[in-house]
Amino acid sequence: EEEEEEEAPTIEKVIEAQTKRGKKGYLVKYQGKRGSSWEPAGNVPEELIAAFEAENEENESANAKQAAKPRGRAAAAKAKKQVEEEASEDEKPVRRGRKAKAEETDGLLEA
């Protein structure tokens, strides 16, 4: 009886990387297999690691640009307040909205 040796599955791509206890590991997807698993750096082809790192650098720079933009109502209100504070009394932006319109029409009715 001969024991058949299974071929190691071929790694298709690197999905994620992490360092644990000083050792680098990669979450990899295998060709023709479902799911993924963690492999030590020595088991992953260098060209796949390089491709992953290049793609990851592009994503990080895009995320940094996105993070620099203020988001949400609080950020918008803060930005608006900052603009108003920087403007002098003469240069303050014209208020728009119900309260401002009511103030404008009150003056017209009195005349």
C-alpha positions as CSV (number, residue, x, y, z in Angstrom):
1,E,0.0,0.0,0.0
2,E,1.4,3.3,-1.1
3,E,0.4,6.6,0.6
4,E,-0.6,9.3,-1.9
5,E,0.9,12.6,-1.2
6,E,-1.5,15.5,-1.7
7,E,-0.2,18.5,-3.6
8,A,-0.2,21.7,-1.7
9,P,-3.0,24.0,-3.0
10,T,-1.8,26.9,-5.1
11,I,-2.2,30.4,-3.5
12,E,-4.2,32.7,-5.7
13,K,-3.9,36.0,-3.8
14,V,-3.1,37.6,-0.5
15,I,-6.2,39.1,1.2
16,E,-4.8,40.5,4.4
17,A,-1.5,40.7,6.4
18,Q,-0.7,40.8,10.1
19,T,2.2,40.5,12.4
20,K,1.8,38.4,15.5
21,R,4.5,37.9,18.1
22,G,7.0,39.4,15.6
23,K,6.1,37.0,12.8
24,K,4.4,38.2,9.6
25,G,1.5,36.1,8.3
26,Y,-0.9,36.4,5.4
27,L,-4.5,35.5,4.9
28,V,-4.6,33.8,1.5
29,K,-7.1,32.6,-1.0
30,Y,-6.3,29.3,-2.8
31,Q,-7.0,28.6,-6.5
32,G,-10.1,26.4,-6.9
33,K,-10.9,26.3,-3.2
34,R,-13.5,28.0,-1.1
35,G,-12.5,30.0,1.9
36,S,-9.1,31.2,3.0
37,S,-6.5,30.5,5.7
38,W,-3.5,32.2,7.4
39,E,0.0,31.2,6.1
40,P,3.4,32.2,7.4
41,A,5.3,34.6,5.1
42,G,7.7,31.8,4.1
43,N,4.8,29.9,2.5
44,V,3.6,32.8,0.3
45,P,5.2,33.6,-3.0
46,E,7.0,36.9,-2.9
47,E,5.3,38.2,-6.1
48,L,1.9,37.8,-4.4
49,I,3.1,39.6,-1.3
50,A,4.5,42.5,-3.5
51,A,1.2,42.7,-5.4
52,F,-0.8,42.8,-2.1
53,E,1.5,45.5,-0.6
54,A,1.3,47.6,-3.8
55,E,-2.5,47.4,-3.8
56,N,-2.6,48.1,-0.1
57,E,-0.5,51.3,-0.4
58,E,-2.9,52.6,-3.1
59,N,-5.9,52.0,-0.8
60,E,-4.2,53.6,2.2
61,S,-3.4,56.8,0.2
62,A,-7.0,57.0,-1.1
63,N,-8.2,56.4,2.5
64,A,-6.0,59.2,3.8
65,K,-7.4,61.6,1.3
66,Q,-10.9,60.6,2.2
67,A,-10.2,60.9,5.9
68,A,-9.0,64.5,5.5
69,K,-12.5,65.6,4.4
70,P,-14.9,66.6,7.2
71,R,-17.9,64.3,7.4
72,G,-21.4,64.5,8.9
73,R,-23.5,67.3,10.3
74,A,-21.2,68.0,13.2
75,A,-18.2,68.5,10.9
76,A,-20.3,70.6,8.5
77,A,-21.5,72.8,11.4
78,K,-18.0,73.2,12.7
79,A,-16.7,74.2,9.3
80,K,-19.5,76.7,8.8
81,K,-18.9,78.2,12.3
82,Q,-15.2,78.5,11.6
83,V,-15.9,80.3,8.3
84,E,-18.3,82.7,10.1
85,E,-15.7,83.4,12.8
86,E,-13.0,84.2,10.3
87,A,-15.3,86.6,8.5
88,S,-15.5,90.1,9.9
89,E,-18.9,91.6,10.9
90,D,-19.1,93.3,7.5
91,E,-18.3,90.2,5.6
92,K,-20.5,87.7,7.4
93,P,-22.4,85.5,5.0
94,V,-26.1,86.3,4.5
95,R,-28.3,84.1,6.6
96,R,-30.7,81.9,4.7
97,G,-33.6,80.1,6.2
98,R,-37.0,80.7,7.8
99,K,-35.8,82.9,10.6
100,A,-33.8,85.1,8.3
101,K,-36.6,85.4,5.8
102,A,-39.0,86.3,8.6
103,E,-36.7,89.1,9.8
104,E,-36.4,90.4,6.2
105,T,-40.2,90.5,5.7
106,D,-40.8,92.2,9.1
107,G,-39.0,95.2,7.9
108,L,-40.9,95.4,4.7
109,L,-44.3,95.2,6.4
110,E,-43.6,98.1,8.7
111,A,-42.8,100.5,5.8
